């Protein structure tokens, strides 16, 4: 999607955030569960970057990563903004109980830069996590001083930056077998991260760390 087309989308959006839930009836011939189809709609924040979007239960627990590092053209475009479908399942593929849920996410423009392993950044002590970072204010939101808690995660394929509640925001390196990940240095707009594997260690630098913007899609009900 071109930058000009993104501006057209933003200019045409009239409302803030909405989430619409629609339940389709089950076929009467077989005793199968009903299909739950929730369309989460939001106004994209006015900033370039990739989007991560999560579904949270009434206790504020992340139950589904709906989108991770997605581009604007990976969403449906509607009259009220961008939308994405949620099937009412958690990250393990199980149906979640009916009730109140909330969707919110982040647009991230922070850049990743490799750091020579012999750099002096190895000297400072390991920083405790999560790390709280101030964000760019979203003009569509009411918060005057937005912030997010950042942490680190890794799986069999990637090491990644995530929110304190677990939403993946940014892939740090495409590598598995990471045994240890830690923030080892922080300046005003830079975070340096150590990724350690059995055979080697990798350093990456994130900058500027504040180049993120939060957005909220409000509360909706899953039937």
C-alpha positions in Angstrom: 0.0 0.0 0.0 1.4 3.4 -1.0 1.8 6.3 1.5 -0.7 8.3 -0.5 -3.3 5.5 -0.3 -2.8 5.3 3.5 -3.5 9.1 3.8 -6.7 8.6 1.8 -7.8 5.9 4.3 -7.1 8.2 7.2 -8.9 11.1 5.7 -12.0 9.0 5.0 -12.4 7.7 8.5 -15.1 9.4 10.4 -15.4 7.4 13.7 -12.9 6.2 16.3 -13.0 2.5 17.3 -15.8 -0.1 17.0 -16.1 -3.9 17.3 -19.1 -5.7 15.8 -20.0 -9.3 16.8 -22.3 -11.5 14.7 -23.3 -15.0 15.4 -24.2 -17.3 12.6 -26.7 -20.2 13.2 -25.5 -23.8 13.3 -26.6 -26.2 10.6 -29.6 -28.1 11.9 -28.6 -31.4 10.3 -25.6 -32.0 12.5 -24.9 -31.2 16.2 -22.0 -28.8 15.7 -21.1 -25.7 17.6 -22.3 -22.3 16.3 -19.8 -20.2 14.3 -18.7 -17.0 16.1 -17.5 -14.2 13.9 -16.3 -11.0 15.5 -15.1 -8.1 13.2 -12.8 -5.8 15.1 -12.7 -2.3 13.5 -10.3 0.5 14.3 -8.9 3.7 13.0 -5.3 3.3 12.1 -3.0 5.6 14.0 -1.5 8.4 11.9 2.1 7.0 11.8 4.0 4.7 9.5 4.9 1.3 10.8 3.7 -2.3 11.4 0.7 -3.2 13.5 0.3 -5.7 16.3 -3.2 -6.3 17.7 -4.4 -8.4 20.6 -7.6 -9.6 22.2 -7.9 -9.3 26.0 -10.4 -10.8 28.4 -12.3 -8.9 31.1 -9.3 -9.4 33.5 -6.9 -7.7 31.0 -5.2 -11.0 30.1 -4.0 -11.4 26.5 -5.9 -14.4 25.0 -5.2 -14.0 21.3 -2.6 -12.3 19.2 -4.8 -11.3 16.3 -2.1 -9.6 14.2 1.7 -9.4 14.5 3.9 -6.9 12.7 1.2 -6.5 10.0 1.1 -3.9 7.2 -2.0 -1.8 6.6 -2.9 -3.7 3.4 -3.3 -6.9 5.5 -6.5 -5.5 6.9 -9.9 -5.0 5.3 -10.8 -1.4 4.5 -14.3 -0.3 5.5 -16.2 2.9 6.1 -15.3 3.1 9.7 -11.6 2.2 9.3 -9.6 -1.0 9.1 -11.1 -4.3 10.3 -10.0 -7.9 11.0 -12.0 -11.0 11.8 -11.7 -12.9 15.0 -13.1 -16.4 15.3 -13.6 -16.4 19.1 -10.7 -18.7 19.7 -7.5 -18.3 21.8 -3.9 -18.7 20.6 -4.2 -22.5 21.1 -7.3 -22.8 18.9 -9.8 -23.4 21.7 -13.2 -21.6 21.9 -13.2 -18.9 24.5 -16.3 -18.5 26.7 -18.9 -15.9 26.0 -18.4 -12.6 27.6 -16.8 -9.2 27.4 -13.5 -8.8 25.6 -11.4 -5.9 24.4 -9.0 -5.3 21.5 -6.1 -2.9 21.5 -2.7 -2.8 19.8 0.3 -0.8 18.7 1.9 0.6 15.5 5.7 0.3 15.7 8.2 2.2 13.7 11.3 1.4 15.8 14.3 0.2 13.8 16.7 -2.7 14.5 20.4 -2.4 14.1 23.0 -5.1 14.7 25.8 -4.2 17.1 29.4 -5.6 16.9 29.7 -8.2 19.7 33.0 -6.6 20.9 31.3 -3.3 21.6 31.6 -1.7 25.1 27.8 -2.1 25.7 28.5 -5.5 27.2 29.9 -3.8 30.3 26.7 -2.4 32.0 24.6 -4.7 34.2 21.5 -6.5 33.0 18.4 -4.3 33.2 15.4 -5.5 35.0 12.2 -6.2 33.0 9.7 -5.1 32.0 11.1 -1.7 30.9 8.6 1.2 30.8 8.8 3.3 27.6 7.0 6.5 26.7 5.1 6.4 23.4 4.2 8.9 20.7 0.8 10.3 21.6 -2.0 9.1 19.4 -4.1 12.2 18.5 -7.2 9.9 18.2 -6.8 8.8 21.9 -7.4 10.7 25.1 -4.2 9.7 26.9 -1.7 12.6 27.3 1.2 10.5 28.5 1.0 7.1 26.9 3.5 4.4 27.8 4.1 0.7 27.5 6.0 -2.0 29.4 8.4 -3.8 27.2 9.8 -7.3 27.6 11.6 -10.0 25.5 10.6 -13.4 24.2 11.8 -16.1 22.0 10.5 -19.4 20.5 11.8 -22.0 18.1 12.1 -19.6 15.2 12.5 -16.0 16.4 13.5 -13.7 19.2 11.1 -10.7 19.6 10.2 -7.6 21.5 6.9 -7.9 23.3 4.7 -5.9 25.6 4.7 -6.7 29.3 1.4 -8.6 28.9 2.8 -10.7 26.1 1.8 -9.1 22.8 4.6 -9.5 20.2 5.6 -6.2 18.7 8.9 -6.6 16.7 11.0 -9.5 15.5 14.6 -9.0 16.7 16.3 -11.9 14.9 15.1 -14.9 12.9 16.9 -17.6 14.8 16.0 -20.4 17.1 17.8 -22.0 20.0 18.0 -18.8 22.0 18.7 -19.6 25.6 18.8 -16.1 27.0 17.6 -12.7 26.0 18.1 -9.5 28.1 18.2 -5.7 27.9 21.8 -4.8 28.7 21.9 -1.0 28.1 19.5 1.9 27.8 19.9 5.5 26.7 17.2 8.1 26.2 16.1 6.7 22.8 18.0 3.4 22.5 17.8 -0.1 23.9 20.5 -2.7 23.4 19.6 -6.3 23.7 21.7 -9.5 24.1 20.6 -12.7 22.5 22.6 -15.7 23.7 22.7 -19.2 22.0 24.9 -22.2 22.8 27.3 -21.4 20.0 27.2 -17.6 19.8 25.8 -14.3 21.1 24.1 -11.6 19.2 23.6 -7.9 20.0 20.9 -5.7 18.5 20.0 -2.1 19.1 16.5 -0.6 19.0 16.1 3.0 18.1 14.2 5.2 18.6 12.3 3.2 21.3 9.6 5.8 21.6 8.5 5.5 17.9 5.4 3.5 18.8 1.8 4.5 19.1 -1.0 2.7 20.9 -4.6 2.4 19.8 -7.7 1.0 21.5 -10.7 -0.7 19.8 -13.0 -0.6 22.8 -15.0 -3.4 24.5 -17.3 -5.9 22.7 -19.2 -9.0 23.6 -18.5 -12.5 22.4 -21.7 -14.5 22.1 
